[in-house]
């Protein structure tokens, strides 16, 4: 933009020029006559007449005003164009060079570019005015009085405003060809280079390695190109995808941890005895892929553990895996990479297994599954075994690992033996050839999954997490000797499934199961008394139930789930304040929140019975100790109730709350409910169940009679 000082100077020059023409261009007699004295009356009259005539005759014409506007607008088009053009060009150049080098902000680049454009405006001002005059854009000849009229000034200002606006818009033309992200990318590249240099040095230090190298994939040349490396490696080198351990990792997408390279089939003396002509002899190597968009984008290679063991540990694998995940974010576009991270997290939440596992731990686990299934097949004398995992979103089972002639395949939940076992949540040992079993389907069991096998017998054991939600199943096909698998086979696979379920659940699954076992034991009267928790505790004697309702399909369910009518009942007992039967709708949500919190405590607030599978008339005959919550110690007994909840177990989703009943704690403490009796079950507010004939047989005793 043209400096205001330059504009005022140009206007002043024009005013002086006009004054000089008026002063020296008048005839002498006019000047003399003007100096002659006049009589007062005539003088005043002439002056008034002169003023009146001047005010009428000196106002510029419309054509003169248009010429004033043009003469003011055209130079300012040039001023505005140069101002914006130079500021944008120099600002962008400075932002992508000087600011990147010195870590200046973009605003600093804009300020420096504006300074340059203003300086250029000073030198270009007179040249632009002279060129405009040469083109005919010159102000009309006006008197000094005409130039000072408000209408003349207003038209000039309007012309300058129009000119500077048009010029600034035209001066933005460099934006049409500039890359708006170039400076940002340069700055980001510099930050990434610095970060990668730190990563290489830190990996070398943390893992105690002799050498570290990060190589990125060049798809066009089908090779790996070194990006950053430790100081003892060449500054630039290439690696073919079919060469050695590094190439194998880039091609397969699986990490490799080798303790002694000379014992491996991938050992190549030319590659490993003098690594890249550095004099380094490779002994141990940990090589891990860097993913981007689900594909291998590079490889980080760590060579020779320098401690006494000389071998990279599982902890080293997990550390390097975490670092690789951060590298994958750094090498990608910020927005796209963030979207990919979110999608990967969402995928992890939908996939069976723990999202806490790193990719290294997941690969180790998958590697162990293969010999585990091979061992199961050998012990059982089965023709094939498969680990089937659950995809909750698609409601189907997919083969994760297979041992035997089976191909990889998937099965909908509720279809076939494995689908039914996962849906109902219990072991199924089926002799398919038995016509009475009703399982045989020629189109399914002949040439099973295109493997050429004819299924004779099938053993399926579900995999459960701590809360007994199904994660998948182990499927065993065709016992070599006998028509079906034995009970000993069932017991063995059940034990194996218990451990595999823990692996799938996550690193803390063992502690969760210990806590669940502790809570179960704390429901014993003897344990309650030994732990001095019997003060105020209640013994709940659950005998049986009769004519329970069929399964209610209130939530989204598969076709197979809808076909299952009989519930899998169990009962919970808890102490609540106020009569639960008089509570407003929302009981189920409040109870579910309480049970989720209950899973993290050693003593259950909700004492739980065993689950009876597919039985509308279940028999429990259990005695369950219900501890008295400390928060109710100062409450009057008349305000407290024992809340009995009937649940329907679901192996795939959250359990359904079917019905409830409530009993005054004061009546129980008084010993008035020691006799087993049939009690009515009540529907929950907002739910409609036919419970008119449903009954629950229970009795209650205080642990310490009062």
N, C-alpha and C positions, 0 to 999 in steps of 0.2 A: 504494500500500500504506500502511496506517495506521502511522505512526511508532511505534516501540517505546515511546518516552517517553509518548505519548498513551495507550497500552494500560496501562502501569504506573500512570499517574495515575488512570485510570478504576477499576482494581482497588483502588488505595489508597483511593479515595473510598468504594467499596463496603465495604471492611474497616472504615473509620472509622465508617461509618453503623451497621454491625452492632455494633461495640463500644459505640457510644453507646446503642443500644437495650438491650444487655445490662447496661450500667452503671447506667442511670437507670430502666429499666423493671422492676427487681426490687422486690418488697415489702421494706419496711424491716426487718421482723423476720428475713427471710432473711439479709440482710446483717449484721444484728447477731449472729444465731446463729452465723454463720460466723466472727465475730470472737471468740466466747467461747472460753476455754481449755478443753481436755479433758484427762482423764487420759492419760498417755502410752500405755498399752496400748489403751484405747478409742479414743484419737485415731488411733493408727496403724491400728487395725482399720477405723475409719470411712474414713480416707483411702484405705486399700487397697480397701475395698468401694466407695468412691465412684469410684475410678479404674477398678475392674473393671466397675462398672455403667456408667460413662461410655463405656468402650470398646465395650461391647455395644450400648447404647441410642443412642449418638450417630452411628453409621454411617448415611449417607443411604440412603433407600430407592431402589429402581430408578426409580420415578416421579420422585423428586426429581433423580436423576442425569440422566434424560432432559430434564427442564426446564432443568437447568444447561447441558446440551449445546445445547438450542435457544436459550436466552438468550445463549449465547456465539456461536453460529453466525450467527444472523440479522443482527446488526449488522455482522459481518465480511463478510457478503455485500455489503452496501452499501459498506463500505470498499473491498473488492477491486474492485467494479464501478466506483466513482468513480476509483480509482487508475489502472486500466488504460484506462478510457474517456478520461479527461482526458489521460493521457500520450500515447495514440495520436493523439487529435484535435489536440492542440497540437503534438506532435512532427511530425506530417505537415504541418501548416500552416507550422511554422517551417522544415522541411526544404525545402519548395517555395517559400519566400519569402526569409526572412532568410539561410538557408544558401546559396541560389543567389546572392543579392546580394553576400554577404561571402565566398563560397567556403569556407564551413564544411563539415565532414563530416557525414554522416548520424548518426554517433555523438554529435556535438555537439547535433544537434536532439533526439535521444533524451534526452540529459542535461538539456537545458533543459525539455523536456516533463515529465520525471520530477520536476524541481524544482517545477514549477507544480502537478502533481497531489499532491505531498506537502504543499505549502502549503495546498491546498484541503482536504486531509484533516484538518488541524488545526481548521479552522473548521467542518467538517461533522461532527466526531466526536460532540460532545454532542447535536447535533440528531438524528443518526441513533439514538443510544441512547434519547433521549426518545420518538421516534416508535415504536421497537420496544416500549418499555414500554407506550405507549398502545395498541399492537396486542395486548398481552397476553403478549409474550415477555419475561418477567421471571424472575429467579432465585428459587427457592423460599427461604423463610426458614430459614436454617441457622445453627447456632451457630458461634462462632469456631473451635472445635475441629473441627467438621464441614467448614468451608471449608478448613482446613489439612490435611485428610486427603489422602494421595496419590491415592486413587481419585477424589476430587472434582476435584483439580487436573488429573488425567489426562483426565477427561471434558470439562472446560472446554477444555483444549488441543486435544482431538480436535474439539470443536465449532468452535473458532476456525480450525483447519486446514481443515475441511470448508467453512466459510463463506467463508474467503478464497479457496479454490480455485474454488468455484462463482462467486464474485463476479468473480474475474479472468477466468474463461472467458466470463461474460456481458459483461464489459467490453470484450472483443475484437470486439463487434458492429460497430464502425465499419469493420473490415477487410472486411466483406461488401459495402460500398458504395464503398470507396476504390479508386482506381486505383493499383496497386502501382508502376507505372512512371511516374506523373505527375511526381514529383520528379526522377527520373532524366532524363526527357524535357526538363523545364525546364532542368536543368543542361546537358544536351547541346545544347539549342537555343541557350543563351547562348554556349557554347563554339563552336558552329557559326557564330553571328552574328559573333563576334570573328574566327574564322578566315576567313570570307568577306570581311570588311572588309580583312584583311591581304592576301588573295588579289587583290582588286581593285586595291589600291595597288601590289602587287608586279608584277602583270601590266602595269599602266600604266608602271611603271618599267623592267621588263626589256625589254618590246617597244617602248619609247619611243613610246607612243601618246598621242594627245590626250585620248581618252575611252574608258572601258571600262564595260560594263554586263552584269550577269548577270540573265537573265529566266527564270522558271520557268513551265512549262505549266499552265494551268488548264483541265482537260478539260471541266468542266461549262460553262464560258463560251466554250470553244474559242478561247482567246487566251493570249498570253504576258503575265505580270505581272512587273514589275521586282522583284527581290529585293535586290540590292546594286548600287551604281553609283559611279562616281567623282564627286567633288564638283561638277564642272561639268555634271552631268546632273540632271534633276529627281529629287526624292526618291522619287517614285512615278509610274509611268506604265504604260500598257497598250499591247500591240501585237497587231494582228490577224494571223492565220496566212496571210492572202492578201496581205499587204503587204510589198513590198520584199524585200531580201536576207535580213533576219532571219526573216521569215515563210517564205521559201522554204527556208531551212536547217531550220527546225523541221518543215516539212511533208515534206521529202525525206530528212532524216537525213544529208545530205552537207555537208561544210564548203565554204565559198566564200572565196577569196582574190582580191580585185579590186584592181588597181592604180589604175584610174581609173574611177569609177562612171559617169561621163558617157558612156563608150564602151559601156556595157552596156544590154541591153534592159530590165533591171529598174530603170533610172534613173527616178526620179520627183522633179521639182523641189520639189514640196510636202514631200516626205519628207526629201530629202537636202541641199537648199540652205540650209535653216535647221532643223537636226536638233532636233526636240522643242522648238522655239522657244528654243534656247540660243544662237543665233548661230553655231553650228559648221556649217561647210560640209563635207560629207562628200566626200572625194576617194578615199582608199584605205580598204578595210574588210576585216577578217578575221573571219569569223563561223563558229563551230564548235558542233555539237550536244553536249549532255550527255545520255548514255544512262543508263537505269536499267531493268533487267529486259528488255533488248533493245529498248526503245522510247525515243523522244526524251522526255526529262524537262525539258529546258530548253535555253537557248542562251546562249553567251557571245559578246558582240560587242565587237570592238576596232576603234577608228576612228582613221584618219589617223596613219600612221607619220611621226614628226617628224624623222627623220634626213634626210640630203641626198638619198637615193634616193627617199624617199616611198613605198616599196613594201615590204610584208611579205614576208619571205623564206621559203624552205622550212624553215630552222631555226626561224623564228618559228612556223610551222605545227606542227612537232614539239613544241616547248615547250608551246604552247597545248593540243595534243592530250593531252600527259601531265598537264597541270593539269586538264583536263576529266575525265580518268579518276579523279583524286583527288576532284574535286567530286562525281562520281556516287556515290562511296563515302560521302562526307560527308552527302549529302541523303537517303540510304536508311537503313533499319533495319540495325543493326550485324550481327546474325546473318544476316539474309536477304541483305544486300549481300555479306557475306563468302562465303556459299554461292554467290552469283551469280559472284563473282570466280573462285572455284575452278572452277565449271562452265565459265566462259569460258576459263580457262587449259587445262582439259582439252580443250575444243573446239579451241583453237588447236593443241594438240599432235596432234590427230587430223586437222587440215586441212592440205592441201598448202601449203607456204610457211613462212616464218620467223615464229615468235612474237615475234621481236625488233622487228618492224615496229610502229610506232604506227599508229593508225587513219588519221592524216593521210598517212603514207607508203603505206599500203595503198590508200587512195583515189587518191593520185597514180599509183601503179602501175596500178591498174585503169583509170584515165583514159588512160594511155599505151597500154594493150593495144588499145584500139579503133582508133586510127589505125594501129597496127602490123599488125593483122589486115587492115585495109583495104588497106594497102600490099602485103601478101602476095597478097591476092586480085587486085589490079591487076597486079602483076608476073607472076604465074603465069597470068593470064587464066582464073581459076577462077570457078565460079558461086557458091561459098560457102566460107567458112573459119570454123573454130571452134577456140577454145582449150579443151581438155578437161582438167580437173584431177582428180586421184585422191583418192577418199575411202577411206583404208586400212581403216577399221573396217567399212564396208559393202561394200568391194571392188567399187566401181563408179566410173565416170567421169561427171562432171557438166560441163555447158557453162558456163564462166565468162564468156566473151565470144564473141559471134557477129557475123560480118559477112556479110550476105547474107540470103536468104529463109528460113533455117532457124529454127525455134522453139527455145527452151531445152529441153534434154532430158538424159537420163542413159542410160548403157550399162554393163552388167555387165562386169567384167574377163573376157576370154576370149571375149566374144561380138562377132561382126562383125570388120571389119578393124581398127578402132581398139582394140577390146578385145584382140585377138590381138597387135597390135603392142606394146601396153603389157605384156602378160603375158610375151612372149618377149624384149622389150627391144631390138628392132631395127626399122629402117625398113621399111615395106611400101608398095609402089607397085603398085596392082592395077587391071587392066582388068576391071571387073565383068562386062562383056558377054562376055568370053572364057569359053566354056563349059568349057574345059579347066582354068581356074583353080579352078573349084569354089566360087567365092565368091557367085555370083548366087543370091539368094533373092527371089522376086517379092514376097512379103509384107513384106520388109524394104526392098528397093531401089526398088519402085514407090511413088510418092507418099511419099518418104522423110520420116519423122517428121511426116507430115501437112502437108508444105510444098508439095506439088504437083510437086516435083522427082522425076525418075527418075534414079537414080544410074547413071552410065556408067563413071566412073573415080574412084578414091579414093587419095589420098596421105596417109599418116600417118607423122609423125616424132615419136618419143618425146622427152620432156624429162627430162634426168638431172641429179642433183646431183653433187657431187664424187666421191662413192663409187659412182657409177653406179647409184643407186637411182632408179627411175622416179617422177616427180612428176605426170606427165600426158602429153599429146600435142597436137600441132598437126594438125588434120584439114582437108584441102583436098578439095573435091568438084567433079567435072566440069570437066575441061580444055576450054576452048571450041574449041580447034583440036587435032585429033588424038584418038586413042582413049585415050591415057594420058599421064601427066606424064613429062617428059623427065628425063634424068640431071642436066641443068643445073638443073631445077626442084628435084630432090632435094637437090643440093648447096646451093642457096640456102636452102631451108627448114631444112636441117640447121644452117647457120650461124646462122640466126635462132633456132632452138631452143636452141642453145648459150647465147645471151645471155639468152633468156627463162628458161632453167633457172637461170642465175645470179641473176636478179632474184627468182625464187621461193625460192631457197635462203636468201637473206638478205644483209645488207650486207657480210659478210666472205667471201662466196662467191669473189670474185676472188682474194683472198689464199690461200684454200684450194686453188684450182686452180693457182695459181703453185707452191705447196708440193708438190702432187701431180706437177706437171710436173718439178719439181726432183728429186723422189725417183725418177721414171722415168729421168731423165738420169743420175743417180748410179749406175745399174745398168750403165753402160757402163765397160768396162775402161780406156779412155783417160781418162775423167773421174776414175775412181778413182785412177789413177796420177798425174794432174795435181794432184789434191787431196791427194796424199801419204797416201792411205788404202789403198794396195795392200799394206801390210805385213800378211801373214797372210790376205789376201783370197783368195777361191776363185772361179774361173770355172766356172759351171754351164752345161753344154751340153745343152739340152733339145731332143730331136729329135722324138719322137712318142710316142703311146700306142696300144695295141691292145685291143679288146674290153673297153672300160670298162663298168661296170654301168649299168643304167637309173637314172633319178631315183628316189631314196628319199623317200617322203612320210612324214617322221617328225613334222612339226609341222602345226598346222591349216592347211589349204589349200583353195582354191576348187575347184570341180568341174573347171574348165578347167586348173588347175595339176596336178590328179591325172591328167588325161588326157595330160599332156605327159610322155612316158617318157624321151626322150633327154636326156642332161645337156648343160650348157654348161661344158665343163671348162677350168680353168686350174690352174697349179701355183705354189706358193710354196716358197722355200728359206730356211732359217734355221739358225743354229748353236746347238746346245743342249748342256747338260751332262748326261751320262748317256745311256744308250741309250733313245730315246723309245719303242721297241717294247716295252720292259719296264716302262713306266709303268702306274700304276693308272688305272681309269676317271676321267674328268674332263679328258682331254686337250683336247677341243673347247673347253670353257669357258676353260681356261688359255690356249689359243692365241688365242681370240677377244679376251680381255682384252689380250694382247700386241699384236694387230693394231690394236685401237682406240688403244692408246698410241702405236703406230708411226705413226699418221696425223699426229701433231703434231711429228714430227722430220724433219730434212732428209735424213738417210741412213736408208734402210729397214733394219730388222732382218730383215724378211721380204721378200726379193727376189721379185718377182712377174712371171709371164709374161703374155702376151696371152691373152684369152679367145676360145675357138673355140666358135661357137654351134652347138648341136644336132649334135654329132658324137661318136660312140662310138669313132672311130678318128682322133683329131685329129693334125694335123702342125703343129709349131711351128717347128723349125729356128732356135731362138733361143740366143744366148749371153748369159748374165745374170751380172753381177759381184755377188758376195755379200761385203759388207764384214765384216771381223772385229771383233766387239764388244770394246771396250776392257776391259770387266769380266772378260773371259776371258784377258787377256794373260799373267797369271801362272799360269794353269791348265795342267796337263800335257795334252799332246795326246791321250793315251790316254783322257781323260775326256770329250773333246768329239766331237760327232757333227754331221753335216749332216742336218738333218731335212727331208724332202721331203713336202709335203702336196698332195694332189689335192682340188680344190674344185669344187663345182657352183654356177655363178653363178645368182643369182635377182634379177630386176629389181625385185621388189616388197618382199621381206623379206631378212633376213640370209642370206648364202651358206651352203650346206651343206658340211661337211667329209666327204668320201667315203672316202678311204683315205690311207695314209702309208707311207713307207719311210725307212730311216736308213742312213747310211754313215759309217764311222769317219773322223774328220778326219786321223788319223795315216796311214791308208792313202792318202788323197788327197794329203797333203803328200809322201809317199814316191813319188808319181807312179805308183801302181799302178792308177789308175782313169781313165787318159787315153783308153782305148779305149771307143767307144760300145758299150753292151751292153744287153740286155733284162733288167730287174730286176722282181722280183715286188712287187706291192702288197699291203699288209696291212690288214685291217679295224681300226677303232679299238675299244678296249675298250668293251664295252656295245652295240656296233652289229653287225648281221649283214648282210653283203654277200657276194654270190657273186663272189669275186675270184680264183677258181682259175685262170682263163684270162687275167686282166688283166695286162698288162705295160707297163712304162714304160721308154723308151729314153733313157738319159742317160749323160753322162761328166763328169769333173771334172778341172780343172787348177788348180794354185796360180798366182796372178797373178805372183808372183816365184819362180822355181824356187830351191830350196834345195839 
